[in-house]
Amino acid sequence: MGPFRLGLVPPTPNDQGEVKKWSELSMSGKVGRATARTTNLFVILFGAGFSAMLVYALTSELFSKNSSTVLYGQACELIKSSDKVSQYLRGPFVFHNNPPSAVRPRHRNDRVASQIARDSSGREHMLLNFFVQGQPHNAATIPPDQSAFQAAVERAKNSASALSDMSADELVESTKSYASDKWESCKRLFRFLSGDPLPSSPSPPMPQKPVGGWKQGLTGLFAGLRPSSPESAGTTASTPEEGFVDGEVHADLAMNDHGQFEFRYLRVDIPDSSAPRPIRVFVIGGGPNSGGRRK
């Protein structure tokens, strides 16, 4: 009970007295006891039924072949092993259920965005929609046979070798530059997490084209009359050097004759489906020429 007694002492068997038998109870006592026993029975049955329903829901969601969670995992594995996707997005991939945001970070959402629909013939379909995020194309690459610890040790050795070759003044200047960069990164991270708009970096001045005589001036005068195209603007398709990082995934699964969903198509829209003329990479379906094409 501790050093401070609250006056709440559990009753002992001697304090409870003898429980009367059913034949010794009056009519009101019999009604009260029957009500109490019935209430306890209903509470026990309700708890057992709710527990059984919860176990069934978790089991069917995690282990059923037609579960949206299981099919979502299969789609992620297919995208990871796709050579077509790796031409535009660099792994390792991270999958999200929320679209990317430039103002606020991605919020965790464990529920897979899925929808059940029926076509004109009555066949049941499941539609999945989620997002994939790759790595920047200018990030350092770790060899597949090298672990993260070995890569960290290698970077530490390279840093120590570079520091040994620097003079005292160069070391002080490098430390100041590193501290300044980290401080700016911390300020940008704080603005990013708080939702404040990030300051745009000043764009470099456009170089002035030299005037090459009356022919070049006449050509430049009528150049604005030609219709602009994505190819002339420098936005060529199907080149890995475009530096894409994000993609939006769409999947359509149809119910087969065995009562299981199978993929009709699985595609990745790069950078997303709402972008003008996104690159569509079909992992499954889409025909023979589906390695990546503009919408």
C-alpha positions, 0 to 999 in steps of 0.5 A, a space after each residue: 500500500 505504500 507509506 500513505 494509506 488512502 483508506 481503500 482496503 480490498 474486502 476479505 472473504 470474512 467481510 463479504 459474508 455468505 452468498 445466498 443460494 438461488 432458492 433463498 433469494 426473494 423475487 427482487 434478489 433473483 431479478 437483480 442477480 440474473 441481470 448482473 449475470 446476464 450483463 457480465 455474459 454480454 460483456 464477455 461475449 462482446 469482447 470475444 467477438 470483437 477480438 475475433 473480428 480484429 484478428 480476422 481483419 488483420 489476418 485477411 489484410 496482411 496475408 490475403 493474396 487479394 489484399 491491397 497491402 500485399 498487392 502494393 508490396 508486389 508492385 513495389 518489388 516489380 518497380 525495384 527490379 524494372 530496368 525500364 524504370 531505372 533508365 529514368 529514376 535512380 535507386 534505391 527507391 522509396 515509396 510513398 502514399 502521399 504526393 511530393 510537396 515542395 513546401 512541407 515534408 511528406 507525411 506518413 500515411 500507412 493506408 494504400 490508396 486503392 479503389 474497387 470498381 467493375 467494368 462493363 462485363 462485371 469483372 472486378 478491378 482494383 486500382 492502386 495509386 502511390 508515388 515512388 522517389 528515387 535518388 538524385 543523379 549527382 549523388 555518390 554511388 556505393 558499389 553493390 559489394 560495399 556496405 554502408 559501414 565500409 563506405 563510411 570508413 573509406 570516406 573517413 580515410 579520404 578526409 584524413 588524407 586530404 586534411 594532412 595535405 592542407 596547411 593551417 590557413 587552408 584548414 581554417 578557411 575550409 572549416 569556416 566555409 564548412 560551418 557557413 554551409 551547414 548553417 545555411 543548410 540548417 536555416 533552409 531545413 527549418 524553413 522547410 519544416 515550418 512551411 515558410 517558402 524557401 528563398 529562390 536562388 538568383 538566376 545567372 544573367 543571360 548571355 547577350 548574343 553578338 550581332 552578326 550582321 543584317 542576315 542574323 538580325 533578319 533571321 532573328 526577326 522571323 524566328 519568333 514566327 516558328 511554332 515552338 516545340 519541346 524538342 527545340 526547347 531542349 526538353 527531349 524525352 527518354 534520356 536518363 540525364 534529365 535528372 528525374 527523382 519522383 514518379 507517380 505509379 498507377 496499377 490496374 488489377 483484374 479478378 481472374 477466374 480463380 478469384 485472385 487479382 492479377 496485374 493488367 498494367 503497372 505504369 510509372 508517370 515521370 515526374 507525375 501524371 499532372 505534369 505536361 506530357 509525362 514520361 510513361 514507363 509501363 512495367 507491365 502491359 502497355 504493348 511492346 514499345 512501352 519502355 518510356 514515352 511521352 503521353 
